[in-house]
Amino acid sequence: MSIKSIAYNSVSVANNQLGGAYSSKSARTRHGREFLDFCHFSGRSLTDIKHTKFDLLKDWVTSLKAANLNSGTINNKVASIRALCEQRGANLVSLGLTDTSGLGVEVRNRKGTKLPVTDEIFEAAVTLANSADELGFVHALRLERYLGLRGTEAMMSTSALKTYAKQAHLIVRSNLSPIHIIDGTKGGRPRDVAVIAQYAQQTFEAITEALDFALKNDGFLIVGKTGAGLRGARALYHRLAAKFGLTGVYAPHSLRYRYCIDKLLELNAAGVPRNEALAFASECLGHGASRTRFVSSVYGRSVTHILPKTTRKQNIQHVISELTELAGYTIDVVNEGLQQPRSTF
């Protein structure tokens, strides 16, 4: 077995021990092997990823910057190497790798690079796509706009469209049940998406029309030149997005921004406290309830400032009022504590 193969094996072992979503593990493997290849071709081969040195990693970062990679990509690659090294038993403190400050990596921009798409830009893209007879692309855009789906989720949703249609039909009839998203989710994690009430009819139509289209096209919304593969479909999807004006700050991901904004405004109008609204929107987007700061600074940053801040006591009172309505209990807040609930039955 060659030195490179032994080093590759150390990456595989560490990566399997770290676990995570398929995409995360795949990225760590790719980044680890890229780094080991750099070491090999620079004449400083490693037999194990844990033997990484500060100067070696810094030289790799310099080469990545010379290749015009953006700071976010470089940060991701470095984070993979640090995780792999630590898993293999390397002491990041002694190596000076507890952070990236000395490696020359720029601070990553966490403010978000998109803006919520406007109705005018969305409708213009839909009109152009319709006129070009790219109906599958139109259906994918509408699913993203009204359900906050990622592009991959929209393209892979056809097997679930029948279920979506049933759920959306209930919503149009005032039964506010969520849409359960399964196919194409990040890391394979399913989630429930709450439909925006004012767009319930449009959501139902987007789902049922996409279902009808998929039934007539072998179950697919978008098919690339090479056939019914996801890679080809994604390539075509991005080409069509650029062709019909969804680029830059209004690239397709801006449709998720718009969904988040609409949901936050709806929750605010219903009197839902700021933190609870952000947590709920985060869950709908598939980020989990704990990512409120991320949703606030990225997806919802254009409206977060108008959401009223609430105190901890106000949040508790809001939760109690909801519990009272759901369970039929009367609960009092006295001296910032809870009294024994009294049954109203």
C-alpha positions in Angstrom: 0.0 0.0 0.0 1.4 3.4 -1.0 1.9 6.3 1.4 -0.9 8.2 -0.3 -3.3 5.2 0.1 -2.4 5.0 3.8 -3.1 8.7 4.2 -6.3 8.4 2.3 -7.4 5.6 4.7 -6.8 7.8 7.7 -9.2 10.3 6.2 -11.8 7.6 5.6 -11.6 6.2 9.1 -11.9 9.7 10.7 -14.7 10.7 8.4 -16.8 7.6 9.3 -16.2 8.2 13.0 -17.4 11.8 12.6 -20.6 10.7 10.9 -23.1 13.3 9.7 -25.2 13.7 6.5 -24.1 12.1 3.3 -23.2 15.5 1.7 -21.1 16.4 4.8 -19.2 13.2 4.8 -18.6 13.4 1.0 -17.3 17.0 1.3 -14.9 16.0 4.2 -13.5 13.1 2.1 -13.0 15.3 -0.9 -11.4 18.1 1.1 -9.1 15.7 3.0 -7.9 14.1 -0.2 -7.3 17.4 -1.8 -5.2 18.5 1.1 -3.2 15.3 1.1 -2.7 15.6 -2.7 -1.3 19.1 -2.2 1.1 17.8 0.4 2.2 15.0 -1.9 2.8 17.2 -4.9 4.7 19.8 -2.8 7.1 17.1 -1.6 5.8 16.9 1.9 3.7 13.7 1.9 1.8 12.7 5.0 1.1 9.1 6.1 -1.8 10.3 8.3 -4.0 13.4 8.3 -3.2 13.9 12.0 0.4 14.8 11.1 -0.8 18.1 9.6 1.4 21.1 10.5 0.4 24.7 10.7 2.8 25.9 7.9 1.6 23.1 5.6 -2.1 24.1 6.1 -1.2 27.8 5.7 0.5 27.0 2.3 -2.5 25.1 1.2 -4.8 28.1 2.0 -2.4 30.3 0.0 -2.8 28.0 -3.0 -6.6 28.0 -2.6 -6.6 31.8 -2.6 -4.4 31.8 -5.7 -7.1 29.7 -7.4 -9.6 32.5 -6.7 -11.8 30.4 -4.4 -14.1 32.6 -2.2 -13.6 32.8 1.6 -16.7 30.6 2.3 -15.3 27.7 0.3 -11.9 28.0 1.9 -13.4 28.2 5.4 -15.3 25.0 4.6 -12.2 23.2 3.4 -10.2 24.2 6.4 -13.0 23.2 8.8 -13.0 19.7 7.2 -9.2 19.3 7.8 -9.4 20.5 11.4 -12.3 18.1 12.1 -10.4 15.2 10.5 -7.2 16.0 12.4 -8.9 16.3 15.7 -10.8 13.0 15.2 -7.5 11.3 14.5 -6.1 12.6 17.8 -4.2 15.7 16.8 -3.9 18.5 19.4 -5.3 21.5 17.6 -4.1 23.8 20.4 -0.4 22.8 20.1 -0.7 23.0 16.3 -2.1 26.5 16.5 -5.3 25.4 14.6 -8.0 26.2 17.1 -9.1 28.9 14.7 -8.3 30.2 11.2 -7.0 33.6 12.2 -3.4 32.8 11.5 -4.0 31.0 8.2 -4.9 34.1 6.3 -8.5 33.0 5.8 -10.9 35.9 5.5 -13.9 36.1 7.9 -16.9 34.4 6.3 -19.8 36.7 5.4 -22.9 35.3 7.4 -25.2 38.1 6.3 -26.6 36.2 3.3 -26.0 37.0 -0.4 -29.6 37.0 -1.7 -32.7 39.3 -1.4 -36.3 38.1 -1.2 -37.5 37.9 -4.8 -40.1 40.4 -5.7 -43.4 39.5 -7.3 -42.4 41.4 -10.5 -39.2 39.4 -10.9 -40.8 36.1 -10.1 -43.7 36.6 -12.5 -41.4 37.8 -15.2 -39.3 34.6 -14.9 -42.5 32.5 -14.9 -43.8 34.3 -18.0 -40.5 33.9 -19.9 -40.2 30.2 -19.0 -43.8 29.6 -20.1 -43.2 31.3 -23.4 -40.1 29.1 -23.9 -42.2 26.0 -23.1 -40.1 25.2 -20.0 -43.1 24.2 -18.0 -41.3 21.8 -15.6 -39.0 24.7 -14.6 -42.1 26.9 -13.9 -43.6 24.2 -11.6 -40.3 23.9 -9.7 -40.2 27.7 -9.2 -43.7 27.8 -7.9 -43.1 25.0 -5.4 -40.0 26.9 -4.2 -41.9 30.2 -4.0 -44.9 28.9 -2.1 -43.3 26.2 0.0 -39.8 27.5 0.6 -38.3 24.4 -1.0 -34.7 24.2 -2.1 -34.2 23.7 -5.8 -33.2 20.0 -5.3 -36.3 19.4 -3.1 -38.5 20.9 -5.8 -36.9 18.8 -8.6 -37.2 15.6 -6.5 -40.7 16.2 -5.1 -42.6 14.4 -7.8 -43.0 11.1 -5.8 -44.5 13.1 -2.9 -46.7 15.5 -5.0 -49.8 13.3 -4.6 -49.5 13.6 -0.8 -48.7 17.3 -1.1 -51.9 17.8 -3.1 -54.0 16.1 -0.5 -52.5 18.2 2.3 -52.9 21.4 0.3 -56.5 20.6 -0.5 -57.2 20.4 3.3 -55.4 23.8 3.7 -57.6 25.4 1.1 -60.6 24.1 3.0 -59.3 25.9 6.1 -57.6 22.9 7.7 -54.1 24.3 8.4 -52.2 21.1 8.3 -48.6 21.3 7.3 -47.0 19.9 4.1 -44.6 17.1 4.9 -41.3 17.4 2.9 -39.3 14.2 2.4 -37.6 14.0 -1.1 -34.3 15.8 -1.7 -34.1 17.3 1.8 -30.6 18.2 3.1 -29.1 15.3 4.9 -32.3 13.3 4.3 -34.0 15.1 7.2 -37.8 15.3 6.6 -39.6 18.4 7.8 -43.1 20.0 8.0 -43.6 23.2 6.0 -46.5 25.5 7.0 -48.3 27.0 4.1 -48.8 30.8 4.1 -52.5 31.3 4.5 -52.9 34.1 2.0 -51.3 31.9 -0.7 -53.1 28.7 0.2 -55.0 28.6 -3.2 -51.8 29.4 -5.2 -50.0 26.7 -3.2 -52.7 24.1 -3.9 -52.6 25.0 -7.6 -48.8 24.9 -7.8 -48.8 21.4 -6.3 -51.7 19.9 -8.3 -50.4 21.4 -11.6 -46.9 20.1 -10.9 -48.4 16.7 -10.2 -50.4 16.7 -13.5 -47.2 17.8 -15.4 -45.1 15.1 -13.8 -47.7 12.4 -14.6 -47.4 13.2 -18.2 -43.6 13.4 -18.2 -42.5 10.0 -16.7 -42.7 11.4 -13.1 -40.1 14.3 -13.7 -40.4 18.0 -13.6 -36.9 18.7 -15.2 -34.9 16.3 -17.3 -31.3 17.1 -18.4 -29.8 16.3 -21.7 -28.3 13.1 -20.5 -31.6 11.7 -19.3 -33.5 11.5 -16.0 -30.5 12.0 -13.7 -30.4 14.6 -10.9 -27.0 16.0 -11.9 -28.2 16.8 -15.4 -31.5 18.2 -14.1 -29.7 20.5 -11.7 -27.4 21.7 -14.5 -30.4 22.5 -16.7 -32.2 24.1 -13.8 -29.4 26.6 -13.2 -29.0 27.4 -16.9 -32.7 28.1 -17.2 -32.6 30.3 -14.1 -29.9 32.4 -15.6 -31.7 32.5 -18.9 -34.9 33.8 -17.4 -33.3 36.5 -15.1 -33.0 34.7 -11.8 -29.4 35.6 -11.1 -27.2 37.4 -8.6 -29.2 38.5 -5.5 -32.3 37.1 -7.2 -31.0 33.7 -8.0 -33.5 30.8 -7.3 -32.5 30.6 -3.6 -34.1 34.1 -3.2 -37.4 32.3 -3.5 -36.8 30.7 -0.1 -36.0 34.2 1.3 -39.4 35.3 0.1 -41.2 32.4 1.6 -39.4 33.1 5.0 -40.3 36.8 4.8 -44.0 36.1 4.1 -44.2 33.5 6.9 -42.5 35.9 9.4 -44.9 38.7 8.5 -47.9 36.3 8.8 -46.7 35.1 12.3 -46.1 38.7 13.4 -49.6 39.7 12.3 -51.0 36.8 14.4 -49.2 38.1 17.5 -46.5 35.4 17.6 -43.5 36.6 19.6 -40.3 37.3 17.7 -38.2 34.4 18.9 -41.0 31.9 18.4 -41.7 33.2 14.9 -38.0 32.9 14.0 -37.8 29.4 15.4 -40.9 28.3 13.5 -39.7 29.8 10.2 -36.3 28.1 10.7 -38.0 24.7 11.1 -40.1 25.3 8.0 -36.8 26.1 6.1 -35.2 22.9 7.4 -32.6 24.5 9.6 -34.1 23.5 13.0 -35.6 25.6 15.7 -32.2 26.6 17.2 -31.1 28.5 14.2 -33.0 31.7 15.0 -30.0 34.0 14.7 -29.1 32.5 11.3 -32.7 33.0 10.0 -32.7 36.5 11.5 -29.5 37.6 9.8 -29.9 35.8 6.5 -33.4 34.8 5.3 -35.4 37.3 7.3 -33.0 40.1 7.7 -35.1 42.6 5.6 -38.0 42.3 8.1 -36.5 41.2 11.4 -36.1 44.7 12.5 -39.8 45.3 12.4 -40.7 42.3 14.5 -41.3 43.5 18.1 -38.8 42.2 20.6 -40.4 40.5 23.6 -39.3 39.8 27.1 -38.9 36.4 28.6 -42.0 36.9 30.7 -44.1 37.9 27.6 -42.9 34.8 25.8 -43.9 32.6 28.7 -47.3 34.3 28.9 -47.8 33.7 25.1 -47.0 30.0 25.5 -49.3 29.7 28.5 -52.2 31.3 26.6 -51.7 28.8 23.8 -51.6 25.9 26.3 -54.7 27.2 27.9 -56.5 27.2 24.6 -55.3 23.8 23.6 -55.7 21.9 26.9 -58.6 23.7 28.5 -56.5 24.7 31.5 -56.3 28.0 33.4 -52.7 28.9 34.3 -51.7 32.0 36.2 -48.4 33.8 36.2 -47.6 35.0 39.6 -44.3 36.5 40.7 -42.8 35.2 37.4 -43.6 31.6 38.4 -46.4 29.2 37.5 -49.3 28.2 39.8 -50.7 24.7 39.9 -53.0 24.4 36.8 -56.7 24.3 37.6 -58.9 22.1 35.3 -61.8 23.9 33.7 -63.6 20.6 32.8 
